[in-house]
Amino acid sequence: MSDVSEISMDLLLSAHEYFEDMQSEYTRNRTEYTDKQIRDNGIAILAIEKAMPRLPRVNLIFGESGKPIKANGSCFTCGNLVQSDENTFCNKCGQRFDWETAIMLTLQRKVAEDEM
């Protein structure tokens, strides 16, 4: 992972924690906050969660050599079919994907199954 990605992920996690804490505060002291503040905070949480990469459900397509030649799958968040591992985001809900990790884990699982 590059330094920029690590910084970005750290910032996302910090922001997510901050807004989650604020949402708890809003819920505990509802009379002190407006419905708009509570709604806007919830929207911020959702936006941050969409920006945090999640693992798509992966389907690997193997060539004659037995090596994967293509990957597709579905969005973990909304279930939308994702045609290619070149899609960085879901075109339905906007969820960001971590294809590299998802493909690696899928290959490890396949190797473990083949060894059984």
Secondary structure, 3 states (H helix, E strand, C coil): CCHHHHHHHHHHHHHHHHHHHHHHHHHHCHHHCCHHHHHHHHHHHHHHHHHCCECCEEEEEECCCCCEEEEEEECCCCCCEECCCCCCECCCCCCEECHHHHHHHHHHHHHHHHHC
